């Protein structure tokens, strides 16, 4: 059992999770990887074949016993593609489904939001939805094998949202929507290191860690910035710089070679491309299908960036939906050319997305699409 007692400390010792390791496996029967899209207003999840950029099927949560307001928000996929997960804000559930889209296990928790798979251990960390008025200030650690609760970790600040593991799985990083704070949490010891971030209220929305584990980036939705932290010491993130972005940055993703960071600028209907060596914006991508770009994921081979688009009126933190301006979509962007190569229609209010992330990705620049 992961220790429940927590301490706030100046520095925390790094350690590995104590749950059983997740065995390394190849993709299920050599099947092509799939992308999972949470359609929050439609109570569905769209499944896209990454090899062809076409929709495979739509999982209707109502046929699985959930109501119209289940509000699927975020997804994650096992590296071998055999199982995937979805948070249901409205139902208070985290579901585990197999590749045939059958529910195999679930966990109950209050307003589940973003999730992150531990890179090596049998753990799934789950945060809280920004739609809740006063969500618990705790992360929930689930055992992926059976979806039982391993522990709940208090991070002390209100509205924990942005969430990611460091590349070694020693610590989880979580940041607040309500205050300018980041927490570095040791999974083994339960120690929490709080980091104050200067400036006006940022509302940290989502995080990403570079493949080499050196950098952590956080989107600051209210100040329209990207906060860059040096996490060479995972227990002690150090703010390196703040990068001005287009309005309302939402989710970031590194390319597997660590060279570029793509950021969805939800309120600007654009994508920012950032040079991760110079830490500056090198290009801002526009396309008619980019309409409230929300979630982001990079294909397993690193060649394509996928972006979900809500197509809703209303602000970034309006999770009630119900104001469609068009059908939800997923836009595929070629990393080599930064051109849109596909637009895939999905359900209403396309939110969090994910693809399988292999244990070892190539550090070479991606090839042509």
Buried (B, 14 or more C-beta within 10 A) or exposed (E): EBBEEBEEBEEBEBBBBEBEEBEEEEBBEEBEBBBBBBBBBBBBBBBBBBEEBEBBBBBBBEEBEBEEBBBBBBBBBBBBBBBBBBBBBBBBBBBBBBBEBEBEBBBEBEBBBBBBBBBBBBBBBBBBBBBBEEBBBBBBBBBBBEBEEBBBBBBBBBBBBBBBBBBEBBBBBBBBBBBBBBBBBBBBBBBBBBBEBEEEBBBBBBBBBBBEBBBBBBBBBBBBBBBBBBBEEBBBBEBBEBBEBBEBBBBBBBBBBBBBBBBBBBBBBBBBBBBBEEBEBEEBBEBEBBBBBBBBBBBBBBBBBBBBBBBBEBEBBBBEBEEBEBBBBBBBBBBEEBEBEBBBEBBBBBBBBBBBBBEEBBEEBBEEB
